[in-house]
Amino acid sequence: MCIAEGASAIGINLWTGSPRFVDETTAREIALAVTAAGALAVGVVVDRTAPDMLALRERLALGCLQLHGDEPPEALAPLLPHAYKAIRIASGDDVARADEYPGEHVLVDAKVAGAIGGTGQTFDWSLVASLARRRKLTLAGGLTPENVAEAIRVVSPYCVDVASGVEVAGQPRRKDPARVAAFVAATR
């Protein structure tokens, strides 16, 4: 449904601590279906070793990985170009940290105490506007059909990432078709 509405990638959350967690068998089925439909299957991982991530990417037929934990810059290098780091942003220091990571792509998300991501919280988008001019920046963090056009205007990101902003209220993983359609329309 999301791809039919215009999504170019589908994230598959492989972190057991997330309410959006998907087991490996289901993740592989999703990845194969997403790829067959012409979109990118992205595995969301947290604090795994590089060899484990390489094997996971291969085993699940993922197009790339989004590293959402506290991985150091050297953990990303062996995964390139099929991986990128997610950086939680609350200040200019967090933005500077993004430049420590190799690769063309970087994802920015809201920094919320005690959370890895997927909180539905926004952050000061102006903090990452200059980063978006240097890197292929994916903007995440509290994006919704109601605010994504403004976020794009402020940041000019390479792409945007949404989860909770298009979910059925109170049902993580379940996407609302009307909200997905509205989100995609607002991005355009």
The 8 nearest C-alpha neighbors of each residue, nearest first, counted from 0:
[[1, 3, 2, 4, 176, 179, 5, 6],
 [2, 0, 4, 3, 6, 5, 179, 176],
 [1, 3, 6, 5, 4, 0, 7, 38],
 [4, 2, 0, 1, 5, 6, 36, 180],
 [3, 5, 1, 2, 180, 6, 0, 183],
 [6, 4, 2, 3, 7, 183, 1, 180],
 [7, 5, 2, 1, 8, 4, 3, 183],
 [6, 8, 38, 5, 39, 2, 9, 37],
 [9, 7, 39, 38, 6, 40, 10, 41],
 [8, 10, 40, 41, 39, 11, 33, 7],
 [11, 9, 41, 42, 40, 12, 43, 8],
 [10, 12, 42, 43, 41, 13, 26, 9],
 [11, 13, 43, 20, 14, 21, 19, 42],
 [12, 14, 20, 44, 43, 21, 15, 11],
 [15, 13, 16, 44, 12, 20, 17, 45],
 [14, 16, 20, 17, 13, 21, 18, 12],
 [17, 15, 14, 18, 20, 19, 13, 115],
 [18, 16, 19, 20, 15, 14, 12, 13],
 [17, 19, 20, 171, 16, 172, 15, 14],
 [18, 20, 17, 172, 171, 12, 21, 11],
 [21, 19, 12, 17, 13, 15, 18, 14],
 [20, 22, 13, 12, 26, 25, 19, 23],
 [23, 21, 25, 24, 26, 20, 13, 15],
 [24, 22, 26, 25, 27, 21, 59, 13],
 [25, 23, 27, 26, 22, 28, 59, 21],
 [24, 26, 28, 23, 27, 22, 29, 21],
 [27, 25, 23, 29, 24, 28, 21, 22],
 [26, 28, 59, 30, 24, 29, 25, 23],
 [29, 27, 25, 31, 26, 30, 32, 24],
 [30, 28, 26, 32, 27, 31, 33, 25],
 [31, 29, 27, 33, 40, 32, 28, 61],
 [30, 32, 34, 28, 29, 33, 35, 27],
 [33, 31, 35, 29, 30, 34, 36, 28],
 [34, 32, 30, 36, 35, 38, 31, 29],
 [33, 35, 37, 38, 31, 36, 32, 39],
 [36, 34, 32, 37, 33, 31, 38, 30],
 [37, 35, 33, 34, 38, 32, 2, 31],
 [38, 36, 34, 35, 33, 39, 7, 2],
 [37, 39, 7, 8, 34, 33, 36, 40],
 [38, 40, 8, 62, 34, 41, 9, 7],
 [39, 41, 30, 62, 9, 61, 8, 33],
 [42, 40, 10, 63, 64, 11, 62, 61],
 [43, 41, 64, 11, 10, 65, 12, 44],
 [42, 44, 12, 65, 13, 11, 64, 66],
 [45, 43, 66, 13, 14, 67, 65, 42],
 [44, 46, 68, 67, 47, 66, 14, 43],
 [47, 45, 68, 70, 69, 48, 44, 66],
 [48, 46, 45, 51, 52, 49, 44, 70],
 [47, 49, 51, 50, 52, 46, 74, 70],
 [48, 50, 52, 51, 74, 53, 47, 77],
 [51, 49, 53, 52, 48, 54, 47, 55],
 [50, 52, 48, 54, 49, 53, 55, 47],
 [53, 51, 55, 49, 54, 50, 56, 48],
 [54, 52, 50, 56, 55, 51, 49, 57],
 [53, 55, 57, 51, 52, 56, 58, 50],
 [56, 54, 52, 58, 57, 53, 59, 51],
 [57, 55, 61, 53, 54, 59, 58, 60],
 [56, 58, 60, 54, 55, 59, 53, 61],
 [59, 57, 55, 56, 60, 54, 27, 61],
 [58, 60, 27, 61, 56, 57, 55, 26],
 [61, 59, 57, 58, 56, 30, 27, 62],
 [62, 60, 56, 40, 63, 59, 30, 41],
 [61, 63, 40, 39, 41, 60, 81, 64],
 [62, 64, 81, 82, 41, 61, 42, 40],
 [63, 65, 82, 42, 41, 43, 66, 81],
 [64, 66, 43, 83, 82, 84, 42, 67],
 [67, 65, 84, 44, 85, 45, 68, 64],
 [66, 68, 85, 45, 44, 65, 84, 115],
 [69, 67, 45, 46, 70, 66, 115, 44],
 [68, 70, 46, 71, 67, 45, 66, 86],
 [69, 71, 68, 46, 74, 72, 66, 75],
 [70, 72, 73, 74, 69, 75, 100, 99],
 [73, 71, 100, 74, 75, 99, 70, 101],
 [72, 74, 75, 76, 71, 77, 100, 70],
 [75, 73, 72, 71, 49, 76, 70, 77],
 [74, 76, 73, 78, 72, 77, 79, 101],
 [75, 77, 78, 73, 79, 74, 101, 72],
 [78, 76, 79, 75, 74, 49, 73, 53],
 [79, 77, 76, 75, 82, 81, 80, 53],
 [80, 78, 81, 82, 76, 77, 102, 75],
 [79, 81, 82, 78, 102, 83, 103, 63],
 [80, 82, 63, 79, 78, 64, 62, 83],
 [83, 81, 64, 63, 79, 78, 80, 65],
 [82, 84, 65, 105, 104, 66, 64, 85],
 [83, 85, 66, 105, 65, 106, 86, 67],
 [84, 86, 106, 67, 107, 66, 105, 65],
 [87, 85, 107, 106, 108, 88, 84, 97],
 [86, 88, 110, 108, 109, 107, 85, 89],
 [89, 87, 110, 109, 93, 90, 108, 86],
 [88, 90, 110, 93, 122, 109, 87, 91],
 [91, 89, 92, 93, 88, 94, 126, 123],
 [90, 92, 94, 93, 95, 126, 89, 88],
 [93, 91, 95, 90, 94, 96, 89, 88],
 [94, 92, 96, 88, 91, 90, 95, 89],
 [93, 95, 91, 97, 96, 92, 88, 127],
 [96, 94, 92, 97, 93, 98, 91, 99],
 [95, 97, 93, 94, 98, 99, 92, 100],
 [98, 96, 94, 95, 99, 100, 86, 93],
 [97, 99, 96, 100, 95, 94, 101, 130],
 [98, 100, 96, 97, 72, 101, 95, 71],
 [99, 101, 72, 98, 97, 102, 84, 75],
 [102, 100, 76, 99, 72, 75, 103, 98],
 [103, 101, 104, 79, 80, 100, 83, 76],
 [102, 104, 134, 135, 105, 101, 83, 80],
 [105, 103, 135, 83, 102, 136, 134, 106],
 [104, 106, 136, 84, 83, 85, 137, 135],
 [107, 105, 85, 137, 136, 138, 86, 84],
 [106, 108, 86, 138, 85, 87, 139, 137],
 [109, 107, 140, 139, 87, 88, 86, 110],
 [108, 110, 140, 88, 87, 122, 121, 120],
 [111, 109, 87, 88, 89, 108, 112, 116],
 [110, 112, 114, 109, 113, 118, 116, 115],
 [113, 111, 114, 110, 115, 109, 116, 87],
 [112, 114, 111, 115, 110, 116, 118, 87],
 [115, 113, 111, 116, 112, 118, 110, 117],
 [114, 116, 68, 67, 113, 117, 111, 87],
 [117, 115, 118, 114, 108, 109, 67, 110],
 [116, 118, 119, 163, 162, 140, 115, 114],
 [119, 117, 120, 116, 141, 114, 140, 163],
 [118, 120, 141, 163, 117, 140, 164, 121],
 [121, 119, 141, 118, 140, 109, 122, 111],
 [120, 122, 141, 140, 109, 119, 142, 123],
 [121, 123, 109, 124, 89, 120, 140, 88],
 [122, 124, 125, 126, 121, 89, 127, 88],
 [123, 125, 126, 127, 122, 154, 153, 150],
 [124, 126, 128, 127, 123, 153, 154, 129],
 [127, 125, 124, 123, 128, 91, 90, 94],
 [126, 128, 130, 125, 129, 124, 131, 154],
 [129, 127, 154, 131, 125, 130, 126, 153],
 [128, 130, 132, 131, 127, 133, 126, 154],
 [131, 129, 127, 133, 132, 128, 134, 136],
 [132, 130, 136, 128, 129, 134, 133, 156],
 [131, 133, 129, 130, 134, 128, 135, 155],
 [134, 132, 130, 131, 129, 135, 136, 103],
 [135, 133, 131, 136, 103, 132, 104, 130],
 [136, 134, 104, 157, 103, 131, 105, 137],
 [135, 137, 105, 157, 131, 156, 134, 106],
 [136, 138, 106, 158, 159, 157, 156, 105],
 [137, 139, 159, 107, 106, 160, 156, 136],
 [140, 138, 108, 160, 107, 159, 161, 142],
 [141, 139, 108, 121, 109, 120, 142, 119],
 [140, 142, 119, 120, 121, 164, 143, 139],
 [141, 143, 147, 140, 164, 161, 146, 139],
 [144, 142, 164, 145, 146, 147, 182, 141],
 [143, 145, 182, 181, 146, 147, 185, 178],
 [144, 146, 143, 147, 148, 182, 185, 142],
 [147, 145, 143, 149, 148, 144, 142, 150],
 [146, 148, 150, 149, 142, 143, 144, 151],
 [149, 147, 151, 150, 185, 186, 146, 152],
 [150, 148, 152, 151, 147, 146, 153, 145],
 [151, 149, 147, 153, 152, 148, 154, 146],
 [150, 152, 155, 148, 154, 149, 153, 147],
 [151, 153, 149, 150, 154, 155, 148, 147],
 [152, 154, 150, 151, 155, 149, 125, 124],
 [153, 155, 128, 151, 156, 152, 150, 124],
 [156, 154, 151, 152, 153, 131, 157, 128],
 [157, 155, 158, 136, 154, 131, 137, 138],
 [156, 158, 136, 135, 137, 155, 159, 131],
 [159, 157, 137, 156, 138, 136, 160, 135],
 [158, 160, 138, 137, 139, 161, 156, 157],
 [161, 159, 139, 138, 137, 158, 162, 142],
 [162, 160, 142, 164, 139, 163, 159, 165],
 [161, 163, 164, 165, 166, 117, 160, 172],
 [162, 164, 166, 165, 119, 161, 117, 171],
 [165, 163, 143, 162, 142, 166, 161, 141],
 [166, 164, 178, 163, 179, 174, 175, 162],
 [167, 165, 174, 163, 175, 173, 164, 168],
 [166, 168, 175, 170, 174, 173, 169, 165],
 [169, 167, 170, 166, 171, 163, 175, 165],
 [168, 170, 167, 171, 166, 173, 163, 172],
 [171, 169, 167, 168, 173, 172, 166, 174],
 [170, 172, 173, 19, 18, 169, 166, 163],
 [173, 171, 19, 174, 170, 166, 18, 162],
 [174, 172, 166, 171, 170, 167, 175, 165],
 [173, 175, 166, 167, 165, 176, 172, 179],
 [174, 176, 167, 166, 178, 177, 165, 179],
 [177, 175, 179, 178, 174, 180, 0, 1],
 [178, 176, 180, 179, 175, 181, 165, 182],
 [177, 179, 181, 165, 175, 180, 176, 182],
 [178, 180, 176, 182, 181, 177, 165, 175],
 [181, 179, 177, 183, 178, 182, 4, 184],
 [180, 182, 178, 184, 179, 144, 183, 185],
 [183, 181, 144, 179, 185, 184, 180, 178],
 [182, 184, 186, 180, 185, 181, 179, 5],
 [185, 183, 181, 187, 182, 186, 180, 144],
 [184, 186, 182, 187, 183, 148, 181, 144],
 [187, 185, 183, 184, 148, 182, 147, 151],
 [186, 184, 185, 183, 148, 182, 151, 147]]
